[in-house]
Every structure is written in C-alpha cells, then in structure tokens.
Amino acid sequence: MLAFEIQARSGETAARCGCFQTAHGEVRTPVFMPVGTLGSVKALTPEELKDAGAQIILGNTYHLNLRPGVDVIRHFEGLHRFMHWDGPILTDSGGFQVFSLAKLQKITEEGAAFQSHIDGSRHMLTPESAVEIQMALDADIMMPLDWCIGYPAERADVLAAVERTTRWAERCRTVWQAKARPQAALFGIVQGGMFDDLRRRSAEALVALDLPGYALGGLSVGEPAEIMLAVAAKALPLLPEDRPRYIMGVGTPEDLVELVARGADMFDCVLPTRNARNGQLITAYGTLNISNARFREDVRPPDADCTCYTCRHFSRAYLRHLYMARELLAYRLNSIHNIHYYTHLMAGMRQAIRENSFDAFRRAFYRDRRASGD
Amino acid sequence: MLAFEIQARSGETAARCGCFQTAHGEVRTPVFMPVGTLGSVKALTPEELKDAGAQIILGNTYHLNLRPGVDVIRHFEGLHRFMHWDGPILTDSGGFQVFSLAKLQKITEEGAAFQSHIDGSRHMLTPESAVEIQMALDADIMMPLDWCIGYPAERADVLAAVERTTRWAERCRTVWQAKARPQAALFGIVQGGMFDDLRRRSAEALVALDLPGYALGGLSVGEPAEIMLAVAAKALPLLPEDRPRYIMGVGTPEDLVELVARGADMFDCVLPTRNARNGQLITAYGTLNISNARFREDVRPPDADCTCYTCRHFSRAYLRHLYMARELLAYRLNSIHNIHYYTHLMAGMRQAIRENSFDAFRRAFYRDRRASGD
C-alpha cells in the first residue's frame, strides 16, 4: 500500500498536503505527474525531469504494449531501468487510449478487442491483462481497466459504463491482490460522466473495494471547464479522506489550483509538454507564444522570476529563433520550462497549505495571471 | 593571434599535438569541432556538448545572418551569450553555403549576391561584410570569404577561383586588421580543387599574408575519399608548420585519423550529428543502425567501452524503441554518443602523439574497425 499521510490542511478550502511512499521513493502531494507516453517524457532526460522538479511520471500502458512491447520491457525488469528513471511511475490502464485512439474496438464484458493505431495488429485488453502488463512495467501505481465515455453522452450509456467499470475493477483487484508485489498500488477510477448521481454510484461501489487510491476518470473529454470543475467538486468528497485522489488528464494551471482547493492530490496532463512543442511558454503571468515577432530581439528570459534551466540561460529571442528554425533544442528548452512551471506551481501550493495560506496563494495566482508579463 | 604551440610530434608520421589560446579558452589539437549551424548543435545543450568533450564549436555565418539575423545577435554582443556557449567559436564565412544552398547567386569581384534559400530575400556577401558579420558574432576564429568550386571542375575555373579567393582574402585581412579585436583570428582558406599545382599556388599566396591559421577548403565536395586524402596530403606540407591547419567539412573517423597522420590539426563535419539523427551510432567497432530489428531486445549499451551519457544509462533496445517511435529524445541521445565518439577519438590521437605511439594507435584503430562489435 501507499502509506498516504496527510500532513497539513488548508483552513478555508478542502486543500490538503501530504506524501505517500512507493518502492521508488516518496511523493509529496499535491503533485503533478509529467506524461511519458512511450517511455520518455518527450525530448527530456530523466535528469532534466528531476532538475525541473518532477517527482513521479506517467507511462502509457496502451502505447508501451504496442511499442516496444512488454516482452522487451520485461528484459529490463520494468520501465524504470528501460528508461533510466529511478523514481516512482504511475501507469494508466490503456483503456482511455483504446477508446480514443485504437481502431475497430469491440467492447464486451470480457474486455476490449482493438486494432493498433500503428500497424492495425489485433489486440485484446482485459482487466486481468491490463494489470499484468502494468506489473511487467513494474508500475508503482497501476490503474484498472475502465470504460470511459465521452461528452456528451446518454445517461443509459454512462450507467452501463459505470457498472462495467465496477465489475472490471473487481477483476483487476483480484489479479493485483494475487500477483502484484506488495508495494505496488492499484487505484480505482470513478466514472459517471457529468451525472452527479452516477459519479456517486461509481464512487460508492469502488470505495467498497478498499483500494489504496482513487481517481476521477472521464473528465476533460470535451466538456466545458466549468462543468468539469463542478462534476469534480461534487465527486471529490465522495472519495476516502485518507487515500490519494487523482484527477486524470487534467489540466490547465487554473484547473490544478481549483481542484487542489477541492481536495485533489494528483494530476497528469500532456498540456505543459505538448504546448511547449507548439511554442507556448506558460508563466505565472500568462502564456508566451514564442513565435511572436515581438520577441525577436527580446534579451529577457521567458520569466525573470523562474529558476528553471531555460530561464537561467536563454532569452526569448534565442528561444524564438530556435522555434522558428525548428531546431530540436527548442522543444526541449520549452518543455523544461513548462514542466518546471507546473512542478513549482504544485510546490507553491504545498507550501501554502502547510502555512495555512492557500486562499492567499490562490488570490495571488489569479492576480498575477491578470497582470501582463510584458 | 592564437599563440599556437606544438607540444609533441609523432615520430613516424606528420601528426602533431598542441594547443592554441582564444579569448574564450584554450583548444587542444588535433580537435574536432561540432557544427552548430543555427546557433545550436542540433538537439544538444552547451552543457551536454562540454560533457561529451567538445572544446570549440562552429557557427554558420550564412545561416545566422539569415536567421535570426546578426542585428539580433548584436543585442547579445555575439553568439556566445546568445546561445549560452562560453567556449571558443569558429565561424565559417558563408561562402560555401552561398554556393551550395542559396538561389540565384551572382558572383562578381565585389562579392556574392544571392537570394535566401528560406524566403528568397536578396543579400550581398562581400569579403568585408563576411568579416564584419563574423565580428558581430564575436567569433574567436573567422574564415575569409572564399570561392569554392565543386567536383569535378575545369582547371580554368579552379584557377579563377584560386585567384579571386586570394584577392578576397587580402580584403578580409584588411578589415580584420583594422577592426577586429586583437584576440580574434582570421584564417586563410586554400582552394585549388584537385589540382596540386593550383593548391600550391593558393597556399603560397595565402601564406604570404601571414595569417594566424590555414584551412583547406573545397574538399569533400563530391570527390572520392582517396582523392580527397591525396590532395590534402600534398597540400598540408605547404602550410606553415607553426600555424593550426584546418580541414573544412571533413569527415569520417578514418578521414580524421589519416589527416591527423598528415599533419592536420582541426576538423568540422556534420557527419556525427546528422548520422545520429538518422539512427546511426558510430563506435570503435563500426556503425550500428539502431533501427535494426536485432537490437529490439538488446540490453547492452551501444558501446560497452564508451563512457558517454548515452552508453552509461541506455540500452540499444531503448534507443531503438525511441528511434522507431520518432521520440525527440532519440536524436539527442544518439547525438551525444556520436559527438563523444568523435571528441574521444581526437583525445586518443592527442595522447598517442604525446606518447609517440601514433602509428600503433592507427593500427589499433583499423584493427577494431575490422572486428565486429556484435
């Protein structure tokens, strides 16, 4: 289990600060987890990730199972040695990608049959195999196979997905209890779309399974941000106080601040790295589109207050030049900055909670974002 | 000037080992200079370059003049601060790129008029402006504008290019002597194609200008490797013993060993970085095409004897996976390895010359390359 310990709470909000232990080290929460889809957080080395403040990263079961294949990763006794990351790793179940990426998927009670989006090869993912693959990856935190419904969706479809997600979670739990090494955790994934009563139904069924942590899935699937926030706000209190609460695939800096305020502990999102590769540098004062001509001769770093490698050594003019010339270093330097921004936003929230000043932190966060950095 | 000092010579060959001083530090020769075309050695940070053993890097005047433009780099007082590289920089004159890359070039005695290969904008490069641009880049070593002839070429054309290159070198020298800071060096570039007597004519005229160093240009322009080597072998002894001798745009590991044996001191080439981005890892035992299926489960590093960051932490299987998935980290890890291979090949030669064992080094080099690494 994770030995999750809550060390401080914010007085005026539901925010909390804590830590949990894994076989690959401690994780301080609230935490943002950079996404390493294919066994690398795009463009970055493990050392750069640590330097940018990353504590735990994500691996994608669907992608790694197709490329390079778990049989390859077994030769390295898991993803850690394969990719040279000795910190904790959380892997998703692959369910979300089967539904969003794979071709010709056919979902039955047994599991999800699908064709690879790469080469059309046929695969089957069951609750059991999803856990077994994640065991082969040696994930510190595994996610159960779930059935994710998009937005908008009919109530009947969402209900069916909730019921099946619960049954699949039970099957995942059986494999995990029988086979996984003691320190590896399995979380539950609450579904229910944008229906509060179905979220409750899903949460209650999964909480009864007494899992080491709980996630909200099926958010940021196309719904407006305020709906996401409203659904999460109602669902978070349904999750056990003494277990980490993970919001999957979310989100913007504002999302993270608002969800921490509502008691969430863990996040993952491709936003900081994907936006970096699209030339968007996220700062406390808003986003710089580095391709903008006004940065052509700008000798300042992206954010004068930022202590990341990129801001310590490079100017907006240089970053614009690299980006315009499509130099590979551009993607890297931008990614380092954005990951650093996210991890330091989380560190700031942890400190504010410990100092019982989270509400002041949140006000300052919005005040800075309204101010222009230029 | 460069204060070039020869510290050791190989007994059986013309190889020599030395060092020269620049405003940005000492360079030990023989040396390989990684190419930073657009103000970055593709995919790598300055720290990685140093860690991989790079002492001095190249910048390309033609490219930097078009993007971002020297007016931008002037805001940083040169390329060093712009790109965060505090070591020595050598810049080429842009001549080679005007002839090989630009559109609609028109060469007159005045200089080279051309259109940008990026946006078709019109530019003029003269011997004077080539030096002035390199002064704005704050290059530690500048190259004069020369007229490079391809292969094969008519003798009359090569002769005309030699004569003009000499006249242009004189004009470059005038600007350099009048305006450049005292520590910035200007080299001469010997042309003459594959005609030994024209090489001699070019060398003699340039040596009379008493420049701090001399280069052989117009090699590796399409001629067979043995012709390149034969031409260089005859031209190198025409250059002053007490000045660094630089072979431009060359070459393979074998080229470097053979040219050092003939008395060359400096090299630059895109081969290690370009091949890295094409999945070719250069080792003492030959080249690994990392996409090869036989590396799929290969837990070994590219070269078990190599001490580079890539070989210390990553396997052939992981590098193959990254490369096949087109992950950005692939280009980086491969480039680190290849640059390290080149810089350590040069370090090995320097040590062998100091120990008066260069011939044994050369024999071992070929013996290893004949042996299979797998």
Interface residues (C-beta under 8 A of the other chain):
Chain A: L38 G39 S40 K42 A43 L44 T45 R67 P68 D71 V72 H75 F76 F82 M83 H84 R296 E297 V299 H313 F314 S315 A317 Y318 R320 H321 L322 M324 A325 E327 L328 L329 Y331 R332
Chain B: L38 G39 S40 K42 A43 L44 T45 R67 P68 D71 V72 H75 F76 F82 M83 H84 R296 E297 V299 Y309 H313 F314 S315 A317 Y318 R320 H321 L322 M324 A325 E327 L328 L329 Y331 R332 L333
